[in-house]
Amino acid sequence: MKAHDGIYLDGAWRPAAGQDVIEVVNPADEQVIGRVPAGGPEDVDAAVRAARAALPAWAATPPEERAARLTALRDVLVARKDEIAETVTAELGSPLPFSQAVHAAVPIAVAGSYAELAATHSFEEKVGNSTVLHEPAGVVGAITPWNYPLHQIVAKAAPALAAGCTVVLKPAEDTPLTAQLFAEAVHEAGVPAGVFNLVTGLGPVAGQALAAHPGVDLVSFTGSTAVGRQIAATAGAAVKKVALELGGKSANVILPSADLARAVNVGVANVMSNSGQTCSAWTRMLVHRDRYEEAVELAAAAAAKYGDRIGPVVSARQQERVRGYIEKGVAEGARLVAGGPDAPRERGWFVSPTVFADVTPQMTIAQEEIFGPVLSILRYEDEEDALRIANGTVYGLAGAVWAGDEAEAVAFARRMDTGQVDINGGRFNPLAPFGGYKQSGVGRELGAHGLAEYLQTKSLQF
């Protein structure tokens, strides 16, 4: 798609207040593919004022009418799914088949789920002698990351619109073209002017201005835990509601009774998908000591198959960050069994699929989020030791458990301090709540729980 040289404000593309631009670079070949405005506080203020002005009418719009707009939006995304996939591939570097199957298809499913929820959700209920109303939270400031650029936008904008909120979106500066495509889809779907607004810009400038703006009622942010703390502090000063989906260091626990080959192969695939740039990736594989070396061999062989199948990481900065973690893993004594820190290609920001063995729970690579195609394999002595290791980080976003008996896996999963656990390779469910324990965030996305984040409650007593 051709990049817009303006911001989407009050139903139209308009020039940004300043002349600064952001260059969008294809991470596979390092070529500039577009330029978008680097919006600032003045642009954010204009967008928030537009959203504020549109709020009363949109909040008063019957839920079935909001559902119709979301259905239309879903249909536009379906019609443009090939363009979506190509755009994500160009600015994120994701291989086209993955962009088609995940980056385009999943947001379409999520948009459809919120169209249905808007039409069927009960926005009021009777509780004794009270009528309880679930009303829009107000103007939403949505700040989204680059790793799943359309999914993260839809996971915020769709429930916000279904709830009757209006939205100002500040997307990641690495992937703004996908956000512009979404704004085009919103316009084509007939969403009223001002209900959705887009300001491209840098996080410390436009993102900070959006989080701090007094006209924003709720800030929804997905990104690193460090930035999430800053967002929470900024919003907290004005006592704004926040929804934060932050980092992860998820454990993939393979119990002794599990099908080891399947668990390892699926686990490696999970870490390597999207070049490891997934907050919920199972980056710590926990294996019983009796089958540890067998698992290491299986993982190394599986990772070797991904050398030419994964794309680059998003930027030179991210490449250096991931390679730095690999070097630190070697320096701290982990055994490198696949990949390594050397760049596998002369051009493009690629990182070799990497697997470490002999990782201990205290090592940096077992504690910190790397956000690249790097797997750490840890051994455990017994089930209690596995649980201690699994729960032994500041994060609690996702995880997996494998066992020959499903009940055994479920019993272990119930004791994990994490927001979502896949049992024996359970499939992604766009209606299930997604979010974390501990420093992995506050609130939930997707399904009815995601819709609830954008509602506030009023009770009327009779």
N, C-alpha and C positions, 0 to 999 in steps of 0.2 A: 504494500500500500504506500501511497505518497503521504509523507508527513505533513500535518497541518502546521502552519507557522503562527497559530494563535491558540488561545485557550477556549474551552467550551463553556460559555457563560450565558445563563438565562435563555437557553434554547438556540444559541447561535455561536459560530466561531468568531472570536473577536481578538484584536491585537492585544498582546500583553503590555503591561505598563512600561517595562524596560526593554532593552535591546539584547540582553544576554541570551545566549542559546546553549543548549546541551547537544553535543554530538552523539548520535547513536551508532555504536560500532558492532559489526558482526564478529563475535568472538572466535569463529572458526577461521577467518582469514584476516581479521584486524582492519577491515575496510569500513569507512564511514558509509552508512546506509541512509542516514537522515539527520535532520536537525529540528529540535523543538524548542519552544520558549523556556527559559529558566525563570519561571514566574516567581514573584516575591510577595512580600506582605501586602502590597497594594492590590495585587491580583487576588490573593486569598480573601482580602476584605470584600472585594466586589463580589466574589463567588458566594461568600457567606451571606452577604446582604440579599443576593438573589434567592438563595435557598430559604432564608428567613421570610422573604416576601411571599414565596410560593407555598410555605408550610400550611397556613390555615386552610387553603382550598384543598390541598392534597390530603391532609389529615381528615378532612370532612368527606372526602370521596368514598363512596361505599366500597367495602372490601372486594365485592365481586367486580367492580370496575377496575380497581387496582390489579386484581388478578388478570383481567383481560389485557391490561398493558404488559404485564409480565409474560403472559402467553405470547403476545405479539413479539416481545423482546426475544423470547426463546426461539420463536420461529425465524426471526432475522438471523440469530446466531447459527441456526441450522443451515439457512441458505448461504451463509458466509463461512461455513466451517473450514473449507479449503483455504480461504484467505487467512483465517485465524491461524491455522496450522503453519502456513508459510511465513506469516509475520512472526510468530513465536520462534520458529526455526531460525529466521534471519537475525533476530535481536538477542535471543538467548543461546542459540547454538544447539538446541535440542535436535536430534535426528528426526527427520520428517515423520516416519512411522509413529514415533512416540508422541510427537506433537499432535498427530491426527487422533491417536487412540486415547490420549490423556489430556493434553493441554486444550484441545478443542472439545472433545466429547464430554469430559467431566463437568465443565461449566454449563454446558447445555442441559445436562441432567439436573444440575443444582438449580438452574433458573426455572426449569419445569417443575421441580418440587416446590418451589416457593410460589409459583403461580397457583398450584393446587392448594397449598396451605393458606394463601390469602383468601381463597374462596371458601375453605372449609373450617378454618380456625375459629374458635369461639372467643370473640373479643369482649364478651361480658358473661358473667355467671352469677348465680344466686348462692349466697352463703348465709344460711339462717335468715335474719331479717335485713340482710345487706345485699345490694347489687354491686358486684365488683367489676369495674371497668378496666380494660387493658388498652391503654391509649398510647399514641406514638411518643417516643422519647424526645423528639424534636429534630433539630438540625444535627446531622451526623458528619463528623470529620473522619473520613476513611483514609488511612495511610497504609499502602500495600507494598509488598516486596516484589523482587524480580524473579524468584525461583519458579513460581507457578503464576505467571502474570495475570492471566484471565481468570483462573479459578479463584484466586484470592480477591479479585475485584467483585466477581459475582457473589462469592460467599459473604460479602459485606453489603453490597448494593442491593441485591435481590431481597434479602430479609428486611432491610431498612425500608425499601419501597413498599414491600408487602405490609409492613407495620403502619405505613402512613407517614414515615419520616421523609425528609428531604436530605440530599447528600452533596457534600463537596469531597471529591476524590483527589488525593495527591499520590500518584503512583510512583514506583521506584524509577529513578533517573536512568537506570540501565535498560529498562523495557517500556518506554513510554508509548511506543507505536501501537502496542496491543491495547493500551488504555484509550488511545484516540479512536481505535477501531470500535471499542465498546461504546464510546460516546456517540459515534455515528449510528450504532445499532439502537441505542436508546432513542435517538432523534427519529430514526426510521420507524420505531415501534410506536411513536405518538405519545411518548411520555411528556406531560406538559412542561413548558418552559420554566426553568428555575428549580425543578424538582431534582434534577441531576446536573452537577457542574463538575468540570475537570480543570485542574490547574497543574500543569507539569512544572517541576522545579526540583531543587536540591533539598534533601531532608533537613539539614540544619537551618535552612532559610524558610522555604515554603512549608515544610512539615512542621517545624517549630511554630511558625505563625498560625497554622491551622489548629494545632493543639492548644495554643494559648488564647485563641480568639474568643472574646466574651460572647459572641453570637452562636458558638458551637455548644450543644448540650451534651453530646456523647462523642468520645473519641474511640474509634476502633482501629487498632494497630496490629500488624503482623510483622515480625522481624526479630532482631536479636534481643536477648534479655537486657543487655546494657542499654540499648536505645529505649526499650520498653520501660526501664526504670525512669529515664528522663521524661518520657511521655507521661507516665503516671504522676511524677512529681509536678509537672506543668499543669496537668488537668486537675490534680488534687488541690492545687492552690486556689482553684475556683470551685472546688467541690463538684467537678463534673464526673459523670459516670464514664468508666473506661472498660473496654473489652480488649484484652491483650493475649495474643497467641504468639508465644516466644520460642526460645530454644529447646533443644532436646538432645538426649544422649541415650537413646532407647536400647533396652536389653532384649536380645533374642535368646530365650532360655530353652535349651534343648535338654529335656530330661532323659534319663538313661533308656526309657522304654520307647523313645521316639524312633521314627524312620529317619536315621541319621542322614542318609544321602539326600533325601528330599528336603529335610530341614535346612541342611547346609546350602544346597543349591538355591532354594527359594530365598534364604537369608542373604546370600551373595547378590542375587538379582535385586533384592530390595535395596541394598546399599548402593549398587551401581546405577540404578535407574535415575534419570535426570542428572547424571554425572555426580551423584552423591549429594546434590543440592536439595535435600528434602529434610525438613525439620523433624519429621517423624521417623526417619530412617533408622533401622535396627543396627546401629554402628558398633554395638558390643555383642559379640556372640559368646554365650556362656555354655561350656561343654564339660560334662563329667570327666574326671581325670582318666578313667578307664578307656574312654573313646576319644581322648583329646587329640592324639597324633593322627588318628584316622580322619578326624574332622579337619585338621589343619591341611592334610594332603588334598582332601576333597575341595576345600575352599580355595587353595592355591590353583588347582586345576580349573575350577569354575571361573575364577577371576581372570585367568589367562585368556579365556574365550571372549572377554569384553574389550580387549585391546583396541579393536577396530570398530566396536559397536556403540561406544558411548561418545557423546559430543564433548566439546570443551567446557570448562567452567566459564562463568559469565564475563570475567574481566581479568586483566593482568594483575590487578590487586588481589583478586580471589585466588588466582593461580599461585602467587607468591605466598599467600596465607596458607594454602593447603600444603604446598611443598615444604614450608617451614615446619608444619606439624609433623610431616613425615620425617624430616631431619631430626626433630626433637624425639620422636619415637625411637629412632636408631640410637641417638645419644643416650637415652635413658635405659637402654638395654633390651628393648623389644627385638624379636627376631623377624627380619623381613623375609617373607616367603613368596611374595609376588609384588611386582611393581617397584616403586622407589621414587626418590625425589627428582630424578632427572626428567626434564621435559621430553616427551616422546616424539615431538615434531618441532621443526624449526619455526613454523608459522602457526598461529592460532594458540589459544590459551588452554592447551590440553594438559591433563594430568593422568599418569598411568594408573590403571586400576590396581590398588595396593592392599595387601593383606599382611597384618602383623600377627605373629604368634608370641607366646611367652609374655603376654601383656599382664601386668598386675593392676589391681584396682586403683593404686595410688598414682600410676603414670598419667602424665598430661593427656595422652591420647585416649585414656579411658575415662577422663573426667570432663574434658572440654569439647564443645561442639566444633568439629572440623569443617563441615559443610563441603565435603568433596568425596571422591570415590575411595574411601579409606575404611577398612574393616579391622577391628581389634578382636582377637580371639582370646578369651580368658578361661582358665580351668577352675572348676569348683570341686570341693570334696564331697559334699552331700547337699540335700535339698535346702537345708537352713543356710548353708554357706552360699548357695546360689541366690537365695532370696536376699541375703545381706549385700551381696555384690550388685544385684539388680537394682536394689533400692539405695545404693550407696553413692548417688550423685545429687547435685542440687536440682536436677531436672526430673520431670515426670510427665512426659508428653504421650509417649506411645510405648509399644513393646509387643512381644510375641512369646508364646509358650507352645512347645511341641511335646506330645506324649503319645504313647500307644493307646492309652485310654483317655477319651475326651474329658471325663469327670476328673481325672488326675490333673490334666492341664488347667481346667477351670478352677479347681481348688487352689492351685498355685497362683493363677492370675488374680484371684480375689485378694491375695495378700500383697500384690504389687502396688506400689505407690505411683500410679500412672493413670492418665485419663482414658486411654484406649489400648486394648490388648487384643491381638489377633490369635485365635486358637487354631492350631494345626493348619495355618495358611488361610484363615478366613478372609472372605472377599470384602473389598471396600464397600461401605454402605453410605450413600450420600444423605440418608435420613438420620443416621446415628450422630449423636453429639460428638464434636471433636474439640479437644482442648486439654489443658494440662493441670497437673498438681504442682505444688512447690514453685520454683522459679520458671516453670514452663508457661505460666500465664494465669489470667483471670477471665472467667467466662467461657462460653462455648459457642462454636459455630456449627452450622448445618442443622437441618430439620427443625422441629418445633422448638428445641432448646435454643437454636440459633435465632429464631424469630423472637423469642422471649427477651433476648438481650436488647432489642430495639423498642421495647414496650415499657411503660411505667404504669403503676397500679393506683387506682382511685376507688374508694369504697363509699357507697351511698347507703345510709341507714334509714330504715322505715319503721 
